[in-house]
């Protein structure tokens, strides 16, 4: 017999080590950006077309920033691809598609936050590399305006 209570009590799926590292990188990036005057508006905005890790507003310029967070663990002396180098053309296209959908939904909603003549839109990349003996110390690099709305690197 179907047990409704067991369905309601279903535990969240356990995250893989890679997913845990990704979440830690996103939290580190969020703290980093907040300290620099960004207001985080949304996290992990996902659509079938793509996903944006963070949506933030930069206080200084008022720009709406769609932020891709990439991370890697520093690996004792072995050559490794830098996190920011892993933002491929395909990934940029998926971020752009998700950003367009997010903006379209915001325009339709009651808040009507962003209009076509509104604040500038920007695509940033935050690279997080975990270092130190226990690999918990994040080395964070922020690339404002890393690519444009056509996916071209700037």
C-alpha positions as CSV (number, residue, x, y, z in Angstrom):
1,X,0.0,0.0,0.0
2,X,1.1,3.5,-0.8
3,X,2.4,5.3,2.3
4,X,1.8,9.1,2.0
5,X,3.8,9.9,5.1
6,X,6.9,8.2,3.8
7,X,6.6,10.2,0.6
8,X,6.3,13.4,2.5
9,X,9.3,12.5,4.7
10,X,11.5,11.7,1.7
11,X,15.0,12.8,2.4
12,X,16.9,15.1,0.1
13,X,19.3,13.3,-2.2
14,X,22.8,13.4,-0.9
15,X,25.1,15.6,-2.8
16,X,28.2,14.1,-4.5
17,X,31.6,15.5,-3.5
18,X,31.7,17.5,-6.7
19,X,28.2,19.0,-6.0
20,X,29.3,19.8,-2.4
21,X,32.4,21.6,-3.8
22,X,30.2,23.5,-6.3
23,X,27.9,24.7,-3.5
24,X,30.8,25.7,-1.3
25,X,32.2,27.7,-4.2
26,X,28.9,29.4,-4.8
27,X,28.6,30.4,-1.1
28,X,32.2,31.7,-1.2
29,X,31.5,33.7,-4.3
30,X,28.4,35.1,-2.8
31,X,30.2,36.3,0.4
32,X,33.0,37.8,-1.8
33,X,30.5,39.7,-3.9
34,X,28.4,40.9,-0.9
35,X,31.6,42.4,0.6
36,X,32.1,44.3,-2.6
37,X,28.7,45.9,-2.7
38,X,26.7,43.5,-4.7
39,X,23.1,42.6,-3.7
40,X,22.3,39.0,-4.5
41,X,18.9,38.8,-6.1
42,X,18.6,35.1,-7.0
43,X,20.6,31.9,-6.7
44,X,20.7,28.8,-9.0
45,X,18.2,30.1,-11.6
46,X,17.5,27.1,-13.7
47,X,15.5,26.5,-16.9
48,X,15.6,23.8,-19.5
49,X,17.6,26.2,-21.7
50,X,20.3,26.8,-19.0
51,X,21.2,27.9,-15.5
52,X,22.7,31.0,-13.9
53,X,24.5,30.5,-10.6
54,X,23.9,34.0,-9.1
55,X,21.9,37.1,-10.2
56,X,23.1,40.2,-8.5
57,X,22.9,44.0,-8.7
58,X,26.1,45.9,-8.4
59,X,25.5,48.8,-6.1
60,X,28.0,51.2,-7.7
61,X,26.8,51.0,-11.3
62,X,23.3,49.5,-10.8
63,X,24.2,46.8,-13.4
64,X,22.3,43.5,-13.2
65,X,24.9,40.8,-13.2
66,X,24.4,37.2,-14.3
67,X,27.3,35.4,-12.6
68,X,28.7,32.0,-13.5
69,X,30.7,30.5,-10.6
70,X,33.4,28.0,-11.6
71,X,35.7,26.1,-9.1
72,X,38.6,23.8,-8.8
73,X,40.6,22.4,-6.0
74,X,44.3,23.3,-6.1
75,X,46.2,20.0,-6.6
76,X,49.7,20.0,-5.1
77,X,51.8,21.0,-8.1
78,X,50.0,19.2,-10.8
79,X,49.1,21.4,-13.8
80,X,45.5,22.1,-13.9
81,X,43.1,24.1,-15.9
82,X,42.1,27.4,-14.2
83,X,38.4,27.5,-13.3
84,X,37.7,30.6,-15.4
85,X,39.1,28.7,-18.5
86,X,36.3,26.1,-18.2
87,X,33.6,28.6,-19.2
88,X,33.1,27.3,-22.7
89,X,31.2,28.8,-25.6
90,X,28.4,26.3,-25.0
91,X,28.2,27.2,-21.3
92,X,28.1,31.0,-22.1
93,X,25.2,30.4,-24.5
94,X,23.3,28.5,-21.8
95,X,23.9,31.3,-19.3
96,X,22.7,33.9,-21.8
97,X,19.5,31.9,-22.6
98,X,18.7,31.5,-18.9
99,X,19.3,35.2,-18.3
100,X,17.0,36.1,-21.2
101,X,14.3,33.9,-19.8
102,X,14.8,35.3,-16.2
103,X,14.5,38.9,-17.5
104,X,11.4,38.1,-19.5
105,X,9.7,36.6,-16.4
106,X,10.7,39.6,-14.3
107,X,9.2,42.0,-16.8
108,X,5.9,40.1,-16.8
109,X,5.7,39.9,-13.0
110,X,4.1,42.4,-10.7
111,X,7.4,44.0,-9.8
112,X,8.4,44.8,-13.4
113,X,12.0,45.2,-12.1
114,X,13.8,45.6,-15.4
115,X,12.6,47.3,-18.5
116,X,14.4,47.6,-21.9
117,X,15.7,51.0,-21.0
118,X,16.6,49.9,-17.5
119,X,20.0,49.2,-15.9
120,X,22.8,47.7,-17.9
121,X,23.1,43.9,-18.1
122,X,26.4,42.2,-17.5
123,X,27.8,38.6,-17.6
124,X,30.5,38.0,-14.9
125,X,32.6,35.0,-14.0
126,X,33.8,34.2,-10.5
127,X,36.6,31.7,-10.3
128,X,37.1,29.9,-7.0
129,X,40.1,27.7,-6.3
130,X,40.2,26.0,-2.9
131,X,43.7,26.0,-1.5
132,X,45.5,25.2,1.8
133,X,46.2,21.9,3.5
134,X,42.6,21.1,4.0
135,X,41.5,22.8,0.7
136,X,39.0,25.0,2.4
137,X,40.6,28.4,1.9
138,X,39.1,29.9,-1.3
139,X,41.2,32.0,-3.7
140,X,38.6,34.0,-5.6
141,X,39.0,36.0,-8.8
142,X,36.1,38.1,-10.2
143,X,35.9,38.9,-13.9
144,X,33.2,41.6,-14.4
145,X,31.9,41.6,-17.9
146,X,33.7,38.4,-18.9
147,X,31.5,37.9,-21.9
148,X,28.8,39.8,-23.9
149,X,25.2,39.0,-24.7
150,X,26.4,37.2,-27.8
151,X,28.7,34.9,-25.8
152,X,31.9,36.6,-27.0
153,X,34.7,36.9,-24.5
154,X,35.6,40.4,-23.6
